[in-house]
Amino acid sequence: MPEYKTKNRILIVEDSIFNQKVLENILMDSYILETASSAGEAYPLMETFAPHLILLDIILPDANGFDVLRSLRKHKSAKHIPVIIISGLDREKDEEKGFLLGAVDYIKKPFKKAIVKARISTQIQIINQMRAIEEMSLRDGLTGIFNRRAFDTKMQIEWAGAYEKAAPLSLLMIDVDLFKCYNDTYGHPQGDMMLQGVAITIKSMLRPGKAIFCRYGGEEFAVILPEAELPEAVITAEKIRLSIKALHIPFADSGIATSATISIGVASLIPEDLGSFKELIETADSMLYRAKKLGRNQVQYEVN
């Protein structure tokens, strides 16, 4: 299970500057912190700061903490963020109410350093374990790159982003040529090694942070290129094709020794609505089919 090397982010919602400073002194070495003195200040930070954990005071100048907790559970960006209540109230019914509303823990004031650190550390461990499990569910077991589930999720996100910015979104659909024949000739273990080599090579040709690389299924891969126009996408596709050809993976096709190759279909458009990205996938698939039909080992794209 992967370990997260970047610090977790904690939002402290507390109107007392003194208590803010106390918590900051306890936590600042281990976490990235942001503070809010009211509910009004806290809500925008759900989007901009995106905390992994929230420390929420029950008594705020503009809201009751319990009401804030109810609101957070309905907030799109905050409903899954764990909340620890921090309060000077020492009544069991307040603690019980907090848990019933979805709080994961309750820390009483005045703060005791050891208790604060221990309880927050416990929640952060749980958060990181959940993040690791979620990350693993989005990864392909053979190649380590994103899987089909991740592709669908990330396509939806990038589609919405492209629509909002009126920016182009490009897609490469990549297929290993005659892979069934390769598997039949060399066996599935060798076929798996080939797919791993292809995935490593394609990944090395993509600029980090500028492309999303997924295994679409079987011997088919997909590359999402946000804000890339068609010419840039075609150039990227051609570089990928040549890089695989240059590997010189032995391939006996009908008794003739050759090298393994790939075919690529490219599509690019600017979304006109927030609906389905089906058109982009269908166009890229159509271009991939054309590349196969025209002899494989080539890049095809549609010029509008």
N, C-alpha and C positions, 0 to 999 in steps of 0.2 A: 504494500500500500504506500503511495507516495507521501513524502513529507513536504509540508509547505514551508519554504524558506523565507518568504516575504512575511512581514509582520501582519497580524490580524488588526483590523480597524475597530475601535470601540467608540461609540458616541455616548457622552455623558450628558444627560438632561437634568440639570440641577441649577436652581436659581441662586444658591449661595456661592459666591465667589470663593469664600474660604473652603467650602467642601469640594468645590471644583479643584482647587489647588492641592488639597489633601489627596484626592484620588489621582490627580496627575503625578504627584510625587511617588505614589505607590506603583503606578502602572507604566509610566513613561519609558522605562528601559525595555519593556517587553512588548509594547503595543503602540500602534499609531492612534493617537487620540484626537478627538474633536469635541468641543463643548457647546452646549446650547443652554441658555438661561430661561427659556420658555418653550411651550409647545409650538408657538409660531415660528421660532427659530429652528426647532428640531425637524419639522416636516420637510422643508426644502433639502435638508442634509441627507434625507433618505435617498435622494437621487444623486446629489453631487458627491457626497462622501461615501455612500453605500457601505454602511457599517456591517460588520459581521456579528456584533453584539451591541445591545443598548442597555445602559444603566439609567433607569428612569425614577426620578423622585416623584413621590405621591402628591406633594403639595407644590404647585407651580403658580406663578402670578396670574396666568391667563387661562388655566385649566386645572381640573382635577386629574391627578395622575391615572386614576382608574378609567376615566373617560378617554384619556390619551391612549391607554392600553387597548381599549375597545376599538378605537379608531385605527390604531396600527394594524390590528388584525384584519381590517377591511382595506387597508392601503396596499395598492398594487406592488409597490417596491419594498414594503416593510412587513407584510403579513407572515413571511417565513423567517424573519430575524428574531432570534431569541432575546427576551427581555428579562433583565434582573431588576427587581424593584429595590430602590434604596430609600429608606425612610426612618424618621425618628419616632414614628408611631410604633408603639410596642404592644398592640392589641392583637390577639390571635385571630380575631375576625377579619382584620385588615390583611394579615398574611394569607389567610384562607381565601379571601376575595381575590387577591392578586393571583394566586395559583389557579383559581377557577376561571379567571379571565385570560389565562394562557402564559403567565409569567413562569420562568423556569427556576427562579430562585429568589430569595428575599434577604437583603443585607441591611442590618440595622445600624443606625447612627447612635453614638459616634463610631467612626470607622476604626476597626482593628486591622492593622496591616496584614497580619498573617491570615486572617479570615477572608479579607477582601481578595488577596492574591490566590488563596486556595480555591475559593468558590468560582472566581473568574477563570482560573486555569482549568478547572473541571469542565466548564462550559465550552471553553475554547478547544479543548481536546475533542469533545463531542462534535463541535462544529467542523473541525478539520477532518475527523473521521468521515462525517457525512459528505463533505466536499470531495474527499478521496474516492468514496464509493460512487458518487455521482460522476466524477471524472472517469473512473474505470468503466462505467456503463456507457460512456460516449467514445470509448476507444476500441479499435479493432484488435482482437486478440493475437492475430498473426503478425501484422505489420506495425502495430503501435500507433498508427495514425487515427484520425477521427473515423467513426463508422457511419453507417447509413442513418442511424437515429440522429447523430450529431449533424449530419448533412442537412436533414430536414429542418432541424432547429435553427441552424446557423443561416440557412438560406432564407428563412422567414425573417430573421433579424436583419440581414443585409438587404433584403428586398424592401423592408420598411424604411431602412436608413437611406437607400437609394431614392425611394419615392419622396421622402422628406426633403432631400437635398436636390432633387431633380438631377441626379447623377447617374452615369452609366453603371451597369452591373454585368459582368461577363462571366461565362461559365465554359469550362473545358470538360468534355466527357472523353475519357481515355480508355481504350480497350487493348489488352495484350493480344496481338494477332495469333490466331490458331492455337490458343492456349490448351484447348481440349486435346489436340493432337500432341502437344508437348507433354501433357500429363500422361497420355496413353503410351507415349514413347519412353519417357524417363521415370515415370512413377510420381505419385502424389507428394512424397517427401521432397523430391527435387523440384516439383512444381511450386511447392510452398516456398522453397529457397529462392526460386526465381521471382516470385511475387514480392518477397521481402527485399530483394535486390532492386527490383523496379521501383518499389516505394521509396527506398533510401535515395535512389538516384533522382527521382522526381522531386522529392523534398529538398534536395541540395540545390536544385535549379530555381527554387522559389524564394523570393525575398521575405525574410521573417517579418510578420506583421502586415504584409501586403497581400497575402493569399491564404486561403483556407483549403487544406488538402484532406480529402476523405477517400476511404474505400467505399465505393458505391455498392459493390456486390460482386462476388466471384473474382473474375480477372478485370473488373471494371473499376476505374478510379474517377474522381471528380475534383476539379480545382475551381473554387470560387474566387473571382478577382474583383473585389469592390472598387468602384470608381475607375475601372480600367475600360477604355474604349476598345473597339474591335481591333484596330491595328496593333495595339499593345498586347492584347490577348492572343492574337495570331502569332506575333513574334515569340511570346512566351511558349506557346504550344510547339512551335517549330524548334525552339531550343530544347524542349523536353524530348521531342521525337528524336532529335539527333543525339542527345545524351544517352538514350536507351540503345540506339543503334551502335553507338561507340563502345558499349559494354562488350560487344561481341559474344553474347551468351550463345553457346553452341545449340543449334536447332536443326534436327534432321527432318526436312519437309519433303515427303515422298522420295526418300533416299538421297536427296541432295543436301549437302551440308551448307547451312546458312546461319545467319544470326537472328535471334529473336527481335521482333519489332513491335511497334505500337501504332495504332490509328487514333486520330483525335478529331472530334467535332467541336467547333467553336460557335458560341452564340453570344450576342451582346445587345442589350437594350436599356432604355430608360423607363422604369415602371411608370405607368400612367394611372395606376390605382393601387390600393392596398390589398387587393384581392390575391388570387393565386399566382405563384411564380411558375405555373405549369407550362406556360408558353415558352419560357426561357429553356426549360429542361427539354421540352419537345423539339425545339429548334436545334439544340446541341445534339440531341439523340439522332435527329434526322441527318445532320451533317456527319455524325460518326458513321451512320449507316452508308452514307454516300462514299465516305473514305474507304470503307470495307469493300463496297461494290466496285470501286474504281481501281482496286488492286492492293489495298492495305498500305501500311508504312507511309502514311501521308496525313496532312492536315487539311481539313475542309471547313469552309465557313460560308455563310450566306451574306451576300452584299445587298443591302436594301436600296 
